[in-house]
Amino acid sequence: MEKKRVAIVGAGVSGLAACKHLLELGFRPVVFEADTVLGGVWARVPDFTALQTPRPMYQYSDFPWPDSVTEVFPDHRQVMAYLDAYARRFGVLDCVRFGHRVVGMDYCVYDAAGDGDGVAPPAWDWEEWGGNGEAFGSGDGEWRLTVADAEGSVETVILCIGRFSGVPNIPTFPPGKGPEVFDGQVIHSMDYSKMGTKKAKEMIKGKRVAVVGYLKSAIDIAAECAAVNGTDHPCTMVVRTKHWIIPDYIAWGVHISLLYLNRFAELLIHKPGEGFLLWLLAILLAPLRWLFSKFAESYYSIPMKKYGMVPEHSFFQALATCLVAIEPKGFYDRMEEGSIVLKKSKTFSFCKEGILVEGESSPIKCDINSAVGLTSTTVPLYRECIHPKIPQLAVLGYSESIANLYTSELRAKWLAHFMDGGFRLPNVAAMQKDILEWEKYMKRYAGRHFRRSCIGVLHIWYNDQLCRDMGCNPRRKKGFLAELFGIYGPGDYADLHPKKD
């Protein structure tokens, strides 16, 4: 069978995996990467950034970390080296066009003469995805990409741009309340990260810095500021929402993966498409789920109580929405010494001298303000990859999980098998119904954070669906007890061999 033309946008963890699995099936994809290096979000991060996931859970199933890396949470330099080694090992680098930014995408349909006569309407009326439920559609159209320094036509596009790529998301302000009235410098966390460690440290040295936000990027930047300036120029963090910022995944000597990352833990949760028996078990076992969450909270909240930073939402809700962050080393110590100062406020605005927050009569004076954008968005995707109404396009890496890299790899394997004719998608109505089931699950357990794409505490149930689509046995462990209580990770899917219909 003639292999079709495929474009992959982005050379991060998802793009590398997609390219690798397509290469194995005989495709020759082209990877467009706007940056000059691979790695996606890992290529430009603050110096204190390290993995949020324990190393054994953050690896490709067929490419373990080198023995020289022993840290539980490797830093960003080690992650970049690992990704580079993966790309070289499987020939992915030969497919990457660095410095090529995709600036436009149009889906063109063919007229009777076989020429593309324009862009298809926003919503297609097919009952089957692309007209026939197959990866390359019915042959009536193709995607035309406009790329800086290049352009071309491809039949299928895989977007691997992730949640944190692209244009910074900056809040809007009323007239006279925004960054334009501030005499200092306002910079988004994305732009700060792109500066590189040396330039960033030079910029913040001896300056009063305020960081708006309280998740991974925010605490990494604050930690870097505190390390550079100490207590002479404390870094102020404006916290709008308290989050679970934890030292590791061990609570009272128990690794919390035993509470959340096995099949037994998923029996405690209502699942999309579950039958009556699983529905009944989730109801009966709900008190145990509450107990697990309180057990973890009783430990992790100890340092938070001192600063009034215990979140209003449960630890379980945080996991369900992938809103748990691992603290940079010594983060709470920095608060204790006074090099990081917290200001809790639901709203904030700018003034000439700095930032105005609730409960403060005078502004927080600063020279530099770093803002972290909102990420509360989701996209209706079947299997977290396919939009039922958009043909010949897939999205990888947008929906998060507890271990993003290996989840992206399994999706990439699923997608490559689909593109190789391994299976057909269900009809559009069935895909839309499945998407609504997953949205119902998120609304049930995520609370006000449900507008995030995350499979967090149901990653095994989700992986089971991918395995069944590929004709593989979703039960990956030996023995009943191991299957029920064993921790699922990348190694369980190392010998996955998809079967064609």
C-alpha positions as CSV (number, residue, x, y, z in Angstrom):
1,M,0.0,0.0,0.0
2,E,1.3,3.4,-1.0
3,K,2.2,5.4,2.1
4,K,0.4,8.7,2.4
5,R,1.9,12.1,3.2
6,V,1.9,13.0,6.8
7,A,2.9,16.2,8.6
8,I,3.6,16.5,12.3
9,V,3.6,19.9,13.9
10,G,5.9,20.0,16.9
11,A,9.0,18.0,18.0
12,G,8.1,17.7,21.7
13,V,7.5,14.4,23.5
14,S,4.3,13.7,21.5
15,G,5.7,14.7,18.1
16,L,8.8,12.5,18.6
17,A,6.7,9.5,19.5
18,A,4.3,10.0,16.6
19,C,7.2,10.2,14.2
20,K,8.9,7.1,15.6
21,H,5.9,4.9,15.3
22,L,5.0,6.1,11.8
23,L,8.6,5.4,10.7
24,E,8.3,1.9,12.0
25,L,5.2,1.3,9.7
26,G,7.0,2.7,6.6
27,F,5.6,6.2,6.6
28,R,8.0,9.1,6.0
29,P,6.5,12.0,8.0
30,V,7.8,15.5,8.0
31,V,8.0,17.2,11.4
32,F,7.8,21.0,11.5
33,E,9.4,22.5,14.6
34,A,9.4,26.3,15.1
35,D,12.3,26.2,17.5
36,T,15.9,25.3,16.7
37,V,15.9,22.4,19.1
38,L,13.6,19.5,19.9
39,G,11.9,18.9,23.2
40,G,8.9,21.2,23.1
41,V,8.2,22.8,26.5
42,W,11.3,21.2,27.9
43,A,13.6,23.3,25.6
44,R,12.8,26.6,27.3
45,V,12.2,26.4,31.0
46,P,13.4,28.1,34.2
47,D,16.6,26.7,35.7
48,F,14.8,25.0,38.7
49,T,12.4,23.0,36.5
50,A,12.5,19.3,36.9
51,L,10.2,16.3,36.3
52,Q,6.8,16.3,38.0
53,T,6.5,12.5,37.5
54,P,8.9,9.9,39.0
55,R,11.5,8.9,36.4
56,P,10.3,5.3,35.9
57,M,6.8,6.6,35.0
58,Y,8.2,9.2,32.6
59,Q,9.9,7.2,29.9
60,Y,9.1,5.7,26.5
61,S,8.1,2.0,26.9
62,D,11.0,0.8,24.6
63,F,13.6,3.3,25.7
64,P,14.5,3.3,29.4
65,W,16.5,6.0,31.0
66,P,20.3,5.5,31.0
67,D,21.8,4.0,34.2
68,S,23.7,7.3,34.8
69,V,20.4,9.0,35.7
70,T,19.5,8.1,39.2
71,E,17.4,11.0,40.4
72,V,13.7,10.4,41.1
73,F,12.9,13.7,39.4
74,P,15.5,14.4,36.8
75,D,16.1,18.1,35.9
76,H,15.2,19.6,32.6
77,R,18.7,19.2,31.2
78,Q,18.6,15.4,31.8
79,V,15.1,15.3,30.2
80,M,16.4,17.1,27.1
81,A,19.3,14.7,26.8
82,Y,17.0,11.7,27.1
83,L,14.6,13.1,24.4
84,D,17.6,13.8,22.1
85,A,18.9,10.3,22.6
86,Y,15.5,8.8,21.8
87,A,15.2,10.9,18.6
88,R,18.7,9.8,17.5
89,R,18.1,6.1,18.3
90,F,15.0,5.8,16.2
91,G,16.0,8.1,13.3
92,V,13.5,10.8,14.1
93,L,16.0,13.7,13.7
94,D,16.2,13.0,10.0
95,C,12.5,13.9,9.7
96,V,12.6,17.2,11.6
97,R,12.7,20.6,9.9
98,F,13.9,22.9,12.6
99,G,13.1,26.6,12.4
100,H,9.9,25.9,10.4
101,R,6.8,27.4,12.0
102,V,3.4,26.4,10.7
103,V,1.5,29.7,10.4
104,G,-1.7,28.5,8.6
105,M,-3.7,25.3,7.9
106,D,-6.5,25.1,5.3
107,Y,-8.5,22.0,4.4
108,C,-9.1,22.0,0.6
109,V,-11.7,19.9,-1.2
110,Y,-11.4,18.7,-4.8
111,D,-13.7,19.7,-7.6
112,A,-14.6,17.5,-10.6
113,A,-11.3,18.3,-12.3
114,G,-9.4,17.0,-9.2
115,D,-8.2,20.5,-8.2
116,G,-8.6,21.9,-4.7
117,D,-11.4,24.5,-4.9
118,G,-11.2,26.0,-1.5
119,V,-11.6,25.5,2.2
120,A,-14.2,23.1,3.4
121,P,-16.9,24.5,5.7
122,P,-16.3,24.4,9.5
123,A,-18.6,21.5,10.2
124,W,-18.7,18.5,7.8
125,D,-22.0,16.5,7.5
126,W,-20.5,13.1,7.1
127,E,-21.9,10.3,9.1
128,E,-18.4,8.7,9.1
129,W,-15.3,10.6,10.0
130,G,-13.7,11.9,6.8
131,G,-16.5,10.2,4.8
132,N,-15.4,6.7,5.4
133,G,-14.0,6.4,9.0
134,E,-10.4,5.9,7.8
135,A,-7.3,7.9,8.5
136,F,-6.9,9.5,5.1
137,G,-10.6,10.0,4.4
138,S,-12.5,9.3,1.2
139,G,-9.9,11.0,-0.9
140,D,-11.9,14.2,-1.5
141,G,-9.5,16.6,0.1
142,E,-6.2,17.4,1.8
143,W,-4.6,19.8,4.2
144,R,-2.5,22.7,2.9
145,L,0.0,24.0,5.4
146,T,1.6,27.4,5.2
147,V,5.0,27.2,6.8
148,A,7.5,30.0,7.4
149,D,10.2,29.4,4.8
150,A,8.2,26.5,3.2
151,E,4.8,25.4,2.2
152,G,3.2,22.2,0.9
153,S,0.2,19.9,0.8
154,V,-0.2,16.9,3.0
155,E,-3.1,14.4,3.4
156,T,-3.1,14.1,7.2
157,V,-1.8,16.4,9.9
158,I,-0.9,15.5,13.5
159,L,-0.8,18.4,15.9
160,C,1.7,17.9,18.7
161,I,1.8,21.4,20.1
162,G,0.7,20.5,23.7
163,R,-1.2,22.6,26.2
164,F,1.7,25.0,26.9
165,S,2.9,26.0,23.4
166,G,2.1,28.9,21.2
167,V,0.8,32.4,22.2
168,P,0.9,33.4,25.9
169,N,-2.5,33.6,27.5
170,I,-2.6,36.9,29.4
171,P,-5.7,38.1,31.4
172,T,-7.6,41.1,30.2
173,F,-8.0,44.2,32.4
174,P,-10.3,47.2,32.5
175,P,-8.9,50.5,31.1
176,G,-6.2,51.9,33.3
177,K,-5.8,48.7,35.2
178,G,-3.5,46.7,32.9
179,P,0.2,46.4,32.2
180,E,0.3,49.6,30.3
181,V,0.1,51.7,33.5
182,F,3.0,49.9,35.2
183,D,6.4,51.6,35.1
184,G,8.3,48.3,35.3
185,Q,8.5,45.3,33.0
186,V,5.7,42.8,32.5
187,I,6.7,39.4,31.1
188,H,4.8,36.2,30.6
189,S,6.2,32.9,32.0
190,M,6.6,31.6,28.4
191,D,8.7,34.5,27.4
192,Y,10.7,34.3,30.6
193,S,11.5,30.7,29.9
194,K,12.5,31.4,26.3
195,M,15.2,33.9,27.5
196,G,17.4,31.1,28.8
197,T,18.8,30.8,32.3
198,K,21.7,33.2,32.0
199,K,19.7,36.1,30.5
200,A,16.8,35.5,32.9
201,K,19.1,35.7,36.0
202,E,20.7,38.9,34.7
203,M,17.3,40.4,34.2
204,I,16.0,39.6,37.7
205,K,19.2,40.2,39.7
206,G,18.8,43.0,42.2
207,K,15.1,43.6,41.1
208,R,11.9,43.3,43.0
209,V,9.9,40.6,41.2
210,A,6.2,39.7,41.5
211,V,5.0,36.4,40.1
212,V,1.2,36.0,39.5
213,G,0.2,32.4,39.7
214,Y,0.8,29.3,41.8
215,L,1.4,26.3,39.7
216,K,4.6,24.7,38.2
217,S,5.9,27.6,36.1
218,A,5.1,30.1,38.8
219,I,6.9,28.3,41.6
220,D,9.9,27.5,39.4
221,I,10.3,31.2,38.5
222,A,9.8,32.2,42.1
223,A,12.4,29.7,43.3
224,E,14.9,31.0,40.7
225,C,14.3,34.6,41.8
226,A,14.7,33.7,45.5
227,A,18.0,31.9,44.7
228,V,19.3,34.9,42.9
229,N,18.2,37.7,45.2
230,G,17.6,36.1,48.6
231,T,16.0,38.1,51.3
232,D,17.4,41.4,50.0
233,H,14.8,41.5,47.3
234,P,12.1,38.9,48.1
235,C,10.0,37.5,45.3
236,T,6.3,38.1,45.9
237,M,3.8,35.5,44.6
238,V,0.2,36.7,44.0
239,V,-1.8,33.5,44.6
240,R,-5.3,33.5,43.1
241,T,-6.0,29.8,43.7
242,K,-4.2,27.6,46.2
243,H,-2.9,24.3,44.8
244,W,-1.4,21.1,46.2
245,I,2.4,21.8,46.0
246,I,4.0,18.7,47.4
247,P,7.6,17.4,47.9
248,D,7.1,14.0,46.4
249,Y,4.5,11.2,46.0
250,I,5.1,9.6,49.4
251,A,2.7,10.3,52.2
252,W,3.3,8.9,55.7
253,G,5.7,6.4,54.2
254,V,3.2,5.2,51.6
255,H,3.7,5.8,47.9
256,I,0.4,7.3,46.8
257,S,0.6,5.4,43.5
258,L,-0.7,2.5,45.5
259,L,-3.8,4.6,46.2
260,Y,-4.4,6.0,42.7
261,L,-2.4,4.2,40.0
262,N,-3.8,0.7,39.9
263,R,-7.1,-1.0,38.8
264,F,-8.4,-1.2,42.3
265,A,-8.2,2.6,42.7
266,E,-10.2,3.0,39.5
267,L,-13.0,0.7,40.8
268,L,-13.7,3.6,43.3
269,I,-14.6,6.0,40.4
270,H,-17.5,6.2,38.0
271,K,-16.1,5.6,34.5
272,P,-17.3,6.6,31.0
273,G,-19.2,3.7,29.5
274,E,-19.2,1.6,32.6
275,G,-21.7,-1.2,33.1
276,F,-24.1,-1.7,36.1
277,L,-21.6,-3.7,38.2
278,L,-18.9,-1.1,37.9
279,W,-21.4,1.6,38.6
280,L,-22.5,-0.2,41.8
281,L,-18.9,-0.8,42.9
282,A,-18.1,2.9,42.5
283,I,-21.0,3.8,44.8
284,L,-20.2,1.3,47.4
285,L,-16.4,2.1,47.5
286,A,-16.8,5.9,47.4
287,P,-16.1,6.2,51.1
288,L,-12.7,4.6,50.5
289,R,-11.9,7.1,47.8
290,W,-12.6,9.9,50.3
291,L,-10.4,8.1,52.9
292,F,-7.5,7.9,50.5
293,S,-7.7,11.6,49.7
294,K,-7.9,12.6,53.4
295,F,-4.9,10.3,54.1
296,A,-2.8,12.2,51.6
297,E,-4.1,15.6,52.6
298,S,-3.2,15.0,56.3
299,Y,0.4,14.7,55.3
300,Y,0.8,17.1,52.5
301,S,-1.0,19.9,54.2
302,I,1.4,20.1,57.2
303,P,3.7,22.8,55.7
304,M,0.8,24.5,53.9
305,K,-1.1,25.2,57.1
306,K,1.6,27.4,58.4
307,Y,1.1,29.8,55.5
308,G,-2.7,29.4,55.2
309,M,-2.1,27.7,51.8
310,V,-4.2,24.5,52.2
311,P,-6.3,24.3,49.0
312,E,-10.1,24.5,49.1
313,H,-10.4,21.5,46.7
314,S,-9.4,17.9,47.7
315,F,-6.2,16.2,46.8
316,F,-8.3,13.7,44.7
317,Q,-9.8,16.6,42.7
318,A,-6.3,17.9,42.0
319,L,-5.2,14.5,40.7
320,A,-8.4,14.3,38.6
321,T,-7.5,17.5,36.8
322,C,-3.7,17.1,36.8
323,L,-3.3,20.1,39.1
324,V,-0.7,18.8,41.5
325,A,2.9,20.2,41.4
326,I,6.1,19.0,42.8
327,E,7.9,21.8,44.7
328,P,11.3,23.0,43.6
329,K,13.9,21.8,46.2
330,G,13.7,24.1,49.3
331,F,10.6,26.0,48.2
332,Y,8.9,26.0,51.6
333,D,12.3,26.8,53.2
334,R,12.5,29.9,51.0
335,M,9.1,31.0,52.4
336,E,10.5,30.4,55.9
337,E,13.5,32.6,55.4
338,G,11.5,35.3,53.7
339,S,13.0,35.2,50.1
340,I,9.5,34.2,48.8
341,V,6.5,36.1,50.1
342,L,2.9,35.0,49.4
343,K,-0.1,37.4,48.8
344,K,-3.4,35.7,48.5
345,S,-5.9,37.5,46.3
346,K,-8.7,36.4,43.9
347,T,-8.1,39.5,41.7
348,F,-5.3,41.8,40.9
349,S,-4.6,44.9,38.8
350,F,-1.6,47.0,37.8
351,C,-0.7,50.5,38.9
352,K,2.3,52.8,38.3
353,E,4.4,51.3,41.2
354,G,3.4,47.6,40.9
355,I,0.4,45.4,41.6
356,L,-2.8,46.1,43.6
357,V,-4.3,43.1,45.4
358,E,-7.3,42.5,47.7
359,G,-6.8,43.4,51.3
360,E,-3.8,45.6,50.8
361,S,-4.0,49.3,51.2
362,S,-0.8,49.9,49.3
363,P,0.5,48.3,46.1
364,I,3.1,45.5,45.9
365,K,6.0,47.5,44.6
366,C,8.0,45.6,41.9
367,D,10.3,46.2,39.0
368,I,9.4,43.0,37.1
369,N,6.1,41.2,36.9
370,S,5.8,37.6,35.6
371,A,2.3,36.4,34.7
372,V,1.3,32.8,34.3
373,G,-1.7,32.4,31.9
374,L,-4.9,30.4,32.5
375,T,-5.0,26.8,31.2
376,S,-8.6,25.9,32.0
377,T,-9.6,24.8,28.5
378,T,-10.5,21.5,26.8
379,V,-11.1,20.3,23.3
380,P,-13.8,17.6,22.5
381,L,-11.6,14.8,21.2
382,Y,-12.4,11.1,20.7
383,R,-9.8,9.0,22.5
384,E,-8.3,12.5,23.3
385,C,-7.0,12.5,19.7
386,I,-9.6,12.9,17.1
387,H,-12.2,15.7,16.6
388,P,-15.3,13.9,15.1
389,K,-16.0,16.8,12.7
390,I,-12.5,17.6,11.4
391,P,-11.1,15.0,8.9
392,Q,-7.5,13.9,8.5
393,L,-6.4,15.7,11.6
394,A,-5.2,14.3,14.9
395,V,-4.1,16.1,18.2
396,L,-1.5,14.5,20.5
397,G,-0.3,15.8,23.8
398,Y,-3.1,18.2,24.6
399,S,-4.9,16.1,27.2
400,E,-2.8,15.5,30.3
401,S,-2.3,12.5,32.5
402,I,-0.3,11.6,35.6
403,A,2.5,10.5,33.3
404,N,2.2,12.5,30.1
405,L,5.1,11.0,28.1
406,Y,4.0,7.4,28.2
407,T,0.4,8.3,27.6
408,S,1.4,10.3,24.6
409,E,3.5,7.3,23.3
410,L,0.5,4.9,23.6
411,R,-1.7,7.4,21.8
412,A,1.0,7.7,19.1
413,K,1.1,3.9,18.7
414,W,-2.7,3.9,18.5
415,L,-2.7,6.7,15.9
416,A,0.0,5.1,13.8
417,H,-1.9,1.8,13.7
418,F,-5.1,3.6,12.7
419,M,-3.2,5.4,9.9
420,D,-1.8,2.1,8.7
421,G,-5.3,0.7,8.2
422,G,-5.4,-1.2,11.5
423,F,-9.0,-0.2,12.4
424,R,-11.8,2.2,11.5
425,L,-13.2,4.8,13.7
426,P,-16.8,4.5,14.9
427,N,-19.4,6.8,13.2
428,V,-19.5,10.5,14.2
429,A,-22.5,10.1,16.5
430,A,-20.8,7.3,18.4
431,M,-17.6,9.4,18.9
432,Q,-19.6,12.4,20.1
433,K,-21.4,10.2,22.6
434,D,-18.1,8.9,23.9
435,I,-16.8,12.4,24.3
436,L,-19.8,13.4,26.3
437,E,-19.3,10.4,28.6
438,W,-15.8,11.6,29.4
439,E,-17.0,15.2,29.9
440,K,-19.6,13.9,32.3
441,Y,-16.8,12.1,34.3
442,M,-14.7,15.2,34.4
443,K,-17.6,17.4,35.6
444,R,-18.4,14.8,38.4
445,Y,-14.9,14.7,39.8
446,A,-13.0,17.8,38.8
447,G,-15.3,20.4,40.4
448,R,-14.8,23.9,39.1
449,H,-11.6,22.8,37.3
450,F,-13.5,20.5,34.9
451,R,-12.6,22.6,31.9
452,R,-9.3,20.9,31.6
453,S,-8.5,17.9,29.4
454,C,-7.1,15.3,31.8
455,I,-7.4,11.5,32.1
456,G,-5.5,11.6,35.5
457,V,-7.1,9.1,37.8
458,L,-8.6,7.0,34.9
459,H,-5.4,6.5,32.9
460,I,-5.6,2.7,33.0
461,W,-9.3,2.7,31.9
462,Y,-8.3,5.0,29.1
463,N,-5.3,2.9,28.0
464,D,-7.6,-0.2,28.0
465,Q,-9.7,1.5,25.3
466,L,-6.7,2.2,23.2
467,C,-5.5,-1.4,23.6
468,R,-8.9,-2.8,22.5
469,D,-9.0,-0.6,19.5
470,M,-5.6,-2.0,18.5
471,G,-6.7,-5.6,19.1
472,C,-4.5,-6.0,22.1
473,N,-5.2,-7.5,25.5
474,P,-5.6,-4.6,27.9
475,R,-4.7,-6.8,30.9
476,R,-0.9,-6.4,30.9
477,K,0.1,-8.1,34.2
478,K,0.4,-11.7,35.3
479,G,-1.9,-12.9,38.1
480,F,-5.1,-11.6,39.6
481,L,-3.6,-9.7,42.5
482,A,-0.9,-8.1,40.3
483,E,-3.6,-7.0,37.8
484,L,-5.8,-5.5,40.6
485,F,-3.2,-3.9,42.8
486,G,-0.1,-3.6,40.6
487,I,1.1,-0.1,39.5
488,Y,0.6,0.4,35.7
489,G,3.5,2.2,33.9
490,P,5.4,2.4,30.6
491,G,6.9,-1.1,31.0
492,D,3.5,-2.7,30.9
493,Y,3.0,-1.6,27.3
494,A,6.5,-2.4,26.0
495,D,5.5,-5.5,24.1
496,L,2.2,-4.2,22.7
497,H,1.7,-5.6,19.2
498,P,-1.4,-4.1,17.4
499,K,-3.4,-6.4,15.1
500,K,-5.2,-5.3,11.9
501,D,-8.9,-5.8,11.5
